[in-house]
Amino acid sequence: MNTIEHHNPAPPEDVHLDRSDACARSQRRKRRWYTVLVAMASANVVYTIADPLLGIDLAAQGGGGDVIQVGLLSVTLASLFAGLAGWTLLALLERVTPHARTAWTWLAIGSYLVSLAGPLGGVSASAVLAFAALHTTVAVVLIVGMRHASRP
């Protein structure tokens, strides 16, 4: 009786690592998107509390002395831009240094501190505080969220 043996070798171990790595990348990507979306939503909540509910005039002095009204669309787009810029920087750092999380965190904190100069252009003390709250809210969400979504 002739029997044909079929030999099905197990896949190489690196195939499992590739799948595991792909899954980890997908999870990081999802967490980063959620972080950006939560930062946008948080900024919108702060805006809604400050402008319509508390009646704070969210306006700033422009470079030419003009008063610029800051609306919900501006807040949403600015927080989206901040989130995507932070994500891009983190992804680049992860490619070039094993200390990406730490480097990114310090750069993000520095960017936040520099961004606090912007709220000083508010037309009133309450506008300055509201703008500072917007910047702080977005910064905290992005820094905490992106740190958790980065490679260890």
N, C-alpha and C positions, 0 to 999 in steps of 0.2 A: 504494500500500500504506500503510494507516494503522498506525502503530505507536504504542502507548501507552507513554509513558515514565513509569516509576514512580520517583519521587524519594523516596528514604529518607534523610532528613537524619540526620547523625550526632547521637548524643545530646549534649546540652550538656556542656561540661567539668565543670560542677559536679555532674553525676550521678556521674561517676567519683570525684570528691572525696567525695561522700556515701557511696559504697560503701567507699571507702578508710577514711573516718572511722569507719564502722560496723564495719569489720573491726578497726581499731585499738581501738575501744571494747570489742569482744568479747574481743580478746587481753588487754587490761588487766583485764577482769573475770575471765577465767580465771586470770591470774597472781595476782590478789588472792585468789581462792578458794584456790588452791594455797598461797599464803603463810599464810593462816589455818589451813588443814589441816596444814601442816608445823609451824606454831607449836604447835598442839594435840598433834600426834604427838611433837614434841620435848619438850614438857612432860611427856607421859606416860612417855617414856623416862627423863627425869631422876627422876620420881617412882618409877618401877619400880626404878631403881638405888638410890635413897636409902632407900625404905621396905622393900620385901621383900628386896632383895639385901644392903644394908648394915645393915639393921635399925634405921634411924634412926626414932625416934618423931616423926612429923610432926604435932606438936600445937602449938597456940599459946594464949597466955593471952587469954581474952575480956575484954570491957570490964568485966564484973561479977566478974572473977577466976575465972570458969569456964574449964576447959581444953577447947579445941575440937580435935577430931581432924580432920585434913585428909585426905580420901580422894581416890581417883582421879577420882571424879565431880566433886568440887569443883575439882580441878586442870584437868580437861577443860573444864568450863563457864567457869571464870575465863579460861582462855586463849582460848576461843571469844569470850567477851564482849570481851576486850581487842582481839582481831583485828577483830571487827565494828565496835567503837567507833573504832579507828584507821582502818579503811576508810571509815567514814562521814565522819569528820573530813577525811580526804584528799579525798574526793569533793566535800564542801562547799567546801573551800579551792580546789579546781580550778575551781570555778564563779565564785569571787570575786576571785582574784588570779593573775597570771601567775607568781608565785613560790611556788606551792602546795607544790612539793616541798621547798624550803628551809624554809618556814614549818612545814610538817608535821613535818619531821625535828627541828627544834628543839623543837617541842611534844611530840613523842614522846620525845625524850631527857629533857626536863623531867618528863614523866609517869613515865618509868622511874625517875628519881632520887627522885621523891616516893614511888613505890611501894616503894622499898627501906626505908621506915620500917616497913612491914608485917612483914617477916621478923624485925624486932627483938623481936616478941612471941613468938618461938619458945621452947619450954619448956627447951631446952638449946642449947649452943653448936653442936652438930651440926645441930639443927633449924633454927637461924638460918642456918647456911651452906647447908643444903639449900633452904630457902625463898628465900634470895638467889640460889641457882643456878637455881631455877625462874623467878624474875622475870627474871633476866639472859638465860636461854635464850629465853624468849618475846619479850623486848624486842629482842634481836639479830635473831631470825628476822623479826619484824614490821618492824623499821626497815629492814633490808637488803632484804627482799622487797617491801615496799610502795614503797620508793624506786625499785626497778627496775620496778615495775608502775605508776608514775605517769607523767603526761605530762611530757615533757622541758621 
